[in-house]
Amino acid sequence: MIRAMNIFMLALGLTLGGFPSAYAAPQAAHTPRASWEVVADFPFTLKPGEWHGWTLGPVSDDGTYIAEVSPSTTQGVQDGSWITSRVQQEFSADLQAWSDVLRVQLLPATTNSVDVMIRVYAVAPK
């Protein structure tokens, strides 16, 4: 029942020179398949250093989640900034139940806020 995943990491301008003038959007580490169900798709402003979170549903062993977190623009993004995301199980005392929760963080804590698009896929087992 317990599964831990570090599902997606996106580096934002790790070079000292910053973003190239003809910025190309980062490529995901996977190619979405037609069988993957989109369970979340929304814009959000990440505040640096904070773990943002969204409940995806009750804990289940029947599949997994894959998250894409992409900056909407590179304007104002500082060199050396990065986004990390994971899906983890968390217990809600209010609901008295375990849930799968997407957590996303922008680092380092001294960077500017970044507008992102977040898309989460549910992937059923084969």
Contact map, one row per residue, 1 for C-alpha under 8 A:
111000000000000000000000000000000000000000000000000000000011100000000000000000000000000000000000000000000000000000000000000000
111100000000000000000000000000000000000000000000000000000000000000000000000000000000000010000000000000000000000000000000000000
111110000000000000000000000000000000000000000000000000000000000000000000000000000000000110000000000000000000000000000000000000
011111000000000000000000000000000000000000000000000000000000000000000000000000000000001110000000000000000000000000000000000000
001111100000000000000000000000000000000000000000000000000000000000000000000000000000011100000000000000000000000000000000000000
000111111000000000000000000000000000000000000000000000000000000000000000000000000000111000000000000000000000000000000000000000
000011111000000000000000000000000000000000000000000000000000000001100000000000000000111000000000000000000000000000000000000000
000001111100000000000000000010000000000000000000000000000000000001111000000000000001110000000000000000000000000000000000000000
000001111110000000000000000000000000000000000000000000000000000000000000000000000111100000000000000000000000000000000000000000
000000011111000000000000010000000000000000000000000000000000000000001100000000000111000000000000000000000000000000000000000000
000000001111110000000000000000000000000000000000000000000000000000000000000000011110000000000000000000000000000000000000000000
000000000111110000000000000000000000000000000000000000000000000000000000000011111110000000000000000000000000000000000000000000
000000000011111101100000000000000000000000000000000000000000000000000000000001111100000000000000000000000000000000000000000000
000000000011111101000000000000000000000000000000000000000000000000000000000000111000000000000000000000000000000000000000000000
000000000000111111100000000000000000000000000000000000000000000000000000000000110000000000000000000000000000000000000000000000
000000000000111111000000000000000000000000000000000000000000000000000000000000110000000000000000000000000000000000000000000000
000000000000001111110000000000000000000000000000000000000000000000000000000000100000000000000000000000000000000000000000000000
000000000000111111110000000000000000000000000000000000000000000000000000000001100000000000000000000000000000000000000000000000
000000000000101011111010000000000000000000000000000000000000000000000000010000100000000000000000000000000000000000000000000000
000000000000000011111110000000000000000000000000000000000000000000000000000000000000000000000000000000000000000000000000000000
000000000000000000111110000000000000000000000000000000000000000000000000000000000000000000000000000000000000000000000000000000
000000000000000000011111000000000000000000000000000000000000000000000000000000000000000000000000000000000000000000000000000000
000000000000000000111111100000000000000000000000000000000000000000000000000000000000000000000000000000000000000000000000000000
000000000000000000000111110000000000000000000000000000000000000000000000000000000000000000000000000000000000000000000000000000
000000000000000000000011111000000000000000000000000000000000000000000000000000000000000000000000000000000000000000000000000000
000000000100000000000001111100000000000000000000000000000000000000000100000000000000000000000000000000000000000000000000000000
000000000000000000000000111110000000000000000000000000000000000000000000000000000000000000000000000000000000000000000000000000
000000000000000000000000011111100000000000000000000000000000000000010000000000000000000000000000000000000000000000000000000000
000000010000000000000000001111100000000000000000000000000000000000000000000000000000000000000000000000000000000000000000000000
000000000000000000000000000111110000000000000000000000000000000000000000000000000000000000000000000000000000000000000000000000
000000000000000000000000000111111000000000000000000000000000000000000000000000000000000000000000000000000000000000000000000000
000000000000000000000000000001111101000000000000000000000000000000000000000000000000000000000000000000000000000000000000000000
000000000000000000000000000000111111000000000000000000000000000000000000000000000000000000000000000000000000000000000000000000
000000000000000000000000000000011111100000000000000000000000000000000000000000000000000000000000000000000000000000000000000000
000000000000000000000000000000001111100000000000000000000000000000000000000000000000000000000000000000000000000000000000001000
000000000000000000000000000000011111110000000000000000000000000000000000000000000000000000000000000000000000000000000000111100
000000000000000000000000000000000111111000000000000000000000000000000000000000000000000000000000000000000000000000000000111000
000000000000000000000000000000000001111110000000000000000000000000000000000000000000000000000000000000000000000000000011110000
000000000000000000000000000000000000111110000000000000010000000000000000000000000000000000000000000000000000000000000011110000
000000000000000000000000000000000000011111000000000000000000000000000000000000000000000000000000000000000000000000000111100000
000000000000000000000000000000000000011111100000000000000000000000000000000000000000000000000000000000000000000000001111000000
000000000000000000000000000000000000000111110000000000000000000000000000000000000000000000000000000000000000000000001110000000
000000000000000000000000000000000000000011111000000000000000000000000000000000000000000000000000000000000000000000111100000000
000000000000000000000000000000000000000001111100000000000000000000000000000000000000000000000000000000000000000000111100000000
000000000000000000000000000000000000000000111110000000000000000000000000000000000000000000000000000000000000000011110000000000
000000000000000000000000000000000000000000011111010100000000000000000000000000000000000000000000000000001100000011110000000000
000000000000000000000000000000000000000000001111110000000000000000000000000000000000000000000000000000001100000111000000000000
000000000000000000000000000000000000000000000111110000000000000000000000000000000000000000000000000000001111111110000000000000
000000000000000000000000000000000000000000000011111000000000000000000000000000000000000000000000000000001111110000000000000000
000000000000000000000000000000000000000000000111111100000000000000000000000000000000000000000000000000001100100000000000000000
000000000000000000000000000000000000000000000000111110000000000000000000000000000000000000000000000000111100000000000000000000
000000000000000000000000000000000000000000000100011111000000000000000000000000000000000000000000000000111000000000000000000000
000000000000000000000000000000000000000000000000001111100000000000000000000000000000000000000000000011110000000000000000000000
000000000000000000000000000000000000000000000000000111110000000000000000000000000000000000000000000011100000000000000000000000
000000000000000000000000000000000000000000000000000011111000000000000000000000000000000000000000001111000000000000000000000000
000000000000000000000000000000000000001000000000000001111100000000000000000000000000000000000000001111000000000000000000000000
000000000000000000000000000000000000000000000000000000111110000000000000000000000000000000000000001110000000000000000000000000
000000000000000000000000000000000000000000000000000000011111000000000000000000000000000000000000111100000000000000000000000000
100000000000000000000000000000000000000000000000000000001111100000000000000000000000000010000000011100000000000000000000000000
100000000000000000000000000000000000000000000000000000000111111000000000000000000000000000000000000100000000000000000000000000
100000000000000000000000000000000000000000000000000000000011111100000000000000000000000000000000000000000000000000000000000000
000000000000000000000000000000000000000000000000000000000001111100000000000000000000000000000000000000000000000000000000000110
000000000000000000000000000000000000000000000000000000000001111110000000000000000000000000000000000000000000000000000000011110
000000000000000000000000000000000000000000000000000000000000111111000000000000000000000000000000000000000000000000000000011110
000000000000000000000000000000000000000000000000000000000000001111100000000000000000001000000000000000000000000000000001111000
000000110000000000000000000000000000000000000000000000000000000111110000000000000000000000000000000000000000000000000001111000
000000110000000000000000000000000000000000000000000000000000000011111000000000000000110000000000000000000000000000000111100000
000000010000000000000000000100000000000000000000000000000000000001111100000000000000000000000000000000000000000000001111000000
000000010100000000000000000000000000000000000000000000000000000000111110000000000010100000000000000000000000000000011110000000
000000000100000000000000010000000000000000000000000000000000000000011111000000000000000000000000000000000000000000011100000000
000000000000000000000000000000000000000000000000000000000000000000001111110000000000000000000000000000000000000001111000000000
000000000000000000000000000000000000000000000000000000000000000000000111110000000000000000000000000000000000000000111000000000
000000000000000000000000000000000000000000000000000000000000000000000011111000000000000000000000000000000000000000110000000000
000000000000000000100000000000000000000000000000000000000000000000000011111110000000000000000000000000000000000000000000000000
000000000000000000000000000000000000000000000000000000000000000000000000111110000000000000000000000000000000000000000000000000
000000000000000000000000000000000000000000000000000000000000000000000000011111000000000000000000000000000000000101000000000000
000000000001000000000000000000000000000000000000000000000000000000000000011111101000000000000000000000000000001111000000000000
000000000001100001000000000000000000000000000000000000000000000000000000000111111000000000000000000000000000001100000000000000
000000000001111111100000000000000000000000000000000000000000000000000000000011111000000000000000000000000000000000000000000000
000000000011111100000000000000000000000000000000000000000000000000000000000001111100000000000000000000000001000000000000000000
000000000011110000000000000000000000000000000000000000000000000000000000000011111110000000000000000000000111001000000000000000
000000001111100000000000000000000000000000000000000000000000000000000000000000011111000000000000000000000111000000000000000000
000000001111000000000000000000000000000000000000000000000000000000001000000000001111100000000000000000011110000000000000000000
000000011100000000000000000000000000000000000000000000000000000000000000000000000111110000000000000000011100000000000000000000
000001111000000000000000000000000000000000000000000000000000000000101000000000000011111000000000000001111000000000000000000000
000011110000000000000000000000000000000000000000000000000000000000100000000000000001111100000000000001110000000000000000000000
000111100000000000000000000000000000000000000000000000000000000010000000000000000000111110000000000111100000000000000000000000
001110000000000000000000000000000000000000000000000000000000000000000000000000000000011111000000000111100000000000000000000000
011100000000000000000000000000000000000000000000000000000010000000000000000000000000001111100000011110000000000000000000000000
000000000000000000000000000000000000000000000000000000000000000000000000000000000000000111110000011110000000000000000000000000
000000000000000000000000000000000000000000000000000000000000000000000000000000000000000011111001111000000000000000000000000000
000000000000000000000000000000000000000000000000000000000000000000000000000000000000000001111111111000000000000000000000000000
000000000000000000000000000000000000000000000000000000000000000000000000000000000000000000111111100000000000000000000000000000
000000000000000000000000000000000000000000000000000000000000000000000000000000000000000000011111000000000000000000000000000000
000000000000000000000000000000000000000000000000000000000000000000000000000000000000000000011111100000000000000000000000000000
000000000000000000000000000000000000000000000000000000000000000000000000000000000000000000111111110000000000000000000000000000
000000000000000000000000000000000000000000000000000000000100000000000000000000000000000000111011111000000000000000000000000000
000000000000000000000000000000000000000000000000000000000110000000000000000000000000000011110001111100000000000000000000000000
000000000000000000000000000000000000000000000000000000111110000000000000000000000000000011110000111110000000000000000000000000
000000000000000000000000000000000000000000000000000000111111000000000000000000000000001111000000011111000000000000000000000000
000000000000000000000000000000000000000000000000000011111000000000000000000000000000001111000000001111100000000000000000000000
000000000000000000000000000000000000000000000000000011110000000000000000000000000000111100000000000111110000000000000000000000
000000000000000000000000000000000000000000000000001111000000000000000000000000000000111100000000000011111000000000000000000000
000000000000000000000000000000000000000000000000001110000000000000000000000000000011110000000000000001111100000000000000000000
000000000000000000000000000000000000000000000111111100000000000000000000000000000011100000000000000000111110000000000000000000
000000000000000000000000000000000000000000000111111000000000000000000000000000001111000000000000000000011111100011000000000000
000000000000000000000000000000000000000000000001100000000000000000000000000000001110000000000000000000001111111000000000000000
000000000000000000000000000000000000000000000001100000000000000000000000000000011100000000000000000000000111111000000000000000
000000000000000000000000000000000000000000000001110000000000000000000000000000000000000000000000000000000111111000000000000000
000000000000000000000000000000000000000000000001100000000000000000000000000000000000000000000000000000000011111100000000000000
000000000000000000000000000000000000000000000001000000000000000000000000000011001000000000000000000000000011111110000000000000
000000000000000000000000000000000000000000000011000000000000000000000000000111000000000000000000000000000000011111000000000000
000000000000000000000000000000000000000000001111000000000000000000000000000010000000000000000000000000000100001111100000000000
000000000000000000000000000000000000000000001110000000000000000000000010000110000000000000000000000000000100000111110000000000
000000000000000000000000000000000000000000111100000000000000000000000011100000000000000000000000000000000000000011111000000000
000000000000000000000000000000000000000000111100000000000000000000001111100000000000000000000000000000000000000001111100000000
000000000000000000000000000000000000000011110000000000000000000000011111000000000000000000000000000000000000000000111110000000
000000000000000000000000000000000000000111110000000000000000000000111100000000000000000000000000000000000000000000011111000000
000000000000000000000000000000000000011111000000000000000000000000111000000000000000000000000000000000000000000000001111100000
000000000000000000000000000000000000011110000000000000000000000011110000000000000000000000000000000000000000000000000111110000
000000000000000000000000000000000001111100000000000000000000000011100000000000000000000000000000000000000000000000000011111000
000000000000000000000000000000000001111000000000000000000000001111000000000000000000000000000000000000000000000000000001111100
000000000000000000000000000000000011100000000000000000000000001111000000000000000000000000000000000000000000000000000000111110
000000000000000000000000000000000001000000000000000000000000011100000000000000000000000000000000000000000000000000000000011111
000000000000000000000000000000000000000000000000000000000000011100000000000000000000000000000000000000000000000000000000001111
000000000000000000000000000000000000000000000000000000000000000000000000000000000000000000000000000000000000000000000000000111
